[in-house]
Amino acid sequence: MIRLYHGSNVAIEKIDLSRSKRGKDFGQGFYLNANPDQAMGMAIRTVRFQVEGEPTLSCFEFDEAKAYELGLNIKVFTDYSEEWAAFVVINRKNNSDIPAHSYDIVIGPIADDTVGVQIRRYIMGYLSAADLVEELKYKGDHAIQYFFGTPRAVELLKRVEL
């Protein structure tokens, strides 16, 4: 069992995937972080962009072994790589209701905030795939995010008090 944190401008009591935004690193879904400090950093940024609410952490427990036991489709990126960068590109470019992949859960590094600019440079041919990987690396401490993109995946998250 692992504790994961979601930083936002409001407490999350019940996960609603329909409120998730498109064009994120691993697609439209619910994102969490195992590092509460990094999740709080996201909460602070969210409040700045939303101009309302208070930086808030919501905590969930996740049983990864059970996810595999139930046969959920899980993709794990152990580090930054060209495969990871290509995956981020297809998800960031996807503006439709149809997911760009079939994974229930994706675990892997967070892309840097300038991802949109770097992806455009890559698409226009100004960056190689290897350079794109370097440009997309998160500039803070190594950050791993957990993406839950399907109702089956979300069912495995149990809300707990901090």
TORKOL-195393 format. One record per residue (C-alpha): z, x, y. Coordinates in steps of 0.5 Angstrom, whole numbers, padded with zeros to 4 digits, always signed. Example, Ala and Ser with C-alpha at 12.3 -4.5 7.8 and 13.67 -1.06 7.14 Angstrom:
<sites>
+0016+0025-0009/+0014+0027-0002/
</sites>
This chain:
<sites>
+0000+0000+0000/-0002+0003+0007/+0000+0000+0014/-0006-0001+0019/-0005-0002+0026/-0010-0006+0031/-0009-0005+0038/-0011-0011+0043/-0009-0015+0049/-0006-0020+0045/-0002-0020+0038/-0007-0022+0032/-0003-0027+0028/-0009-0029+0024/-0016-0026+0023/-0022-0029+0025/-0028-0026+0024/-0032-0030+0028/-0029-0027+0034/-0031-0020+0032/-0036-0017+0037/-0043-0014+0034/-0046-0007+0035/-0040-0004+0033/-0039+0003+0029/-0039-0001+0022/-0042-0007+0024/-0038-0014+0026/-0032-0014+0023/-0024-0013+0024/-0022-0006+0025/-0016-0002+0024/-0013+0005+0024/-0007+0008+0020/-0005+0012+0026/-0001+0007+0031/-0002+0012+0037/-0009+0011+0036/-0009+0004+0036/-0005+0003+0042/-0010+0007+0046/-0015+0002+0044/-0010-0003+0046/-0010+0000+0053/-0017+0001+0053/-0018-0007+0051/-0013-0009+0057/-0017-0005+0062/-0024-0008+0060/-0021-0015+0059/-0017-0015+0065/-0012-0019+0062/-0006-0019+0057/-0001-0013+0055/-0003-0007+0050/-0001-0010+0044/+0000-0007+0036/-0001-0012+0030/+0001-0009+0024/-0002-0010+0017/-0001-0008+0010/-0007-0006+0006/-0007-0005-0002/-0013-0001-0003/-0012-0001-0010/-0013-0008-0011/-0019-0008-0007/-0022-0004-0012/-0019-0008-0018/-0022-0014-0015/-0029-0011-0014/-0030-0011-0007/-0036-0007-0004/-0032-0001-0001/-0036+0005+0003/-0032+0011+0005/-0034+0016+0009/-0029+0022+0008/-0032+0026+0014/-0037+0026+0020/-0044+0027+0017/-0051+0025+0018/-0050+0019+0013/-0045+0017+0017/-0049+0018+0024/-0055+0014+0021/-0050+0008+0018/-0047+0008+0025/-0054+0008+0029/-0056+0002+0024/-0050-0002+0026/-0050+0000+0033/-0057-0003+0034/-0056-0009+0030/-0055-0015+0035/-0056-0020+0029/-0052-0025+0025/-0054-0021+0019/-0050-0015+0017/-0054-0009+0017/-0050-0007+0010/-0047-0011+0004/-0040-0007+0004/-0034-0011+0005/-0030-0005+0007/-0032+0001+0010/-0027+0007+0012/-0029+0013+0016/-0029+0017+0022/-0029+0013+0029/-0035+0015+0034/-0034+0017+0041/-0034+0012+0046/-0041+0015+0049/-0044+0013+0042/-0050+0008+0046/-0052+0014+0050/-0053+0019+0044/-0056+0014+0040/-0061+0013+0045/-0062+0020+0046/-0063+0021+0038/-0068+0015+0038/-0072+0018+0043/-0073+0024+0039/-0068+0029+0044/-0063+0030+0039/-0064+0032+0031/-0059+0028+0026/-0055+0034+0026/-0054+0034+0033/-0053+0027+0033/-0047+0028+0028/-0044+0033+0033/-0045+0029+0039/-0042+0022+0036/-0035+0026+0033/-0029+0023+0036/-0026+0028+0042/-0019+0026+0040/-0015+0027+0034/-0019+0026+0028/-0019+0019+0028/-0021+0014+0021/-0022+0007+0022/-0022+0001+0017/-0027-0004+0018/-0026-0011+0014/-0032-0015+0015/-0032-0021+0010/-0027-0026+0008/-0025-0023+0002/-0023-0017+0005/-0019-0020+0010/-0015-0024+0005/-0012-0017+0003/-0009-0016+0009/-0002-0018+0010/+0001-0019+0017/+0008-0015+0018/+0012-0014+0023/+0013-0007+0027/
</sites>
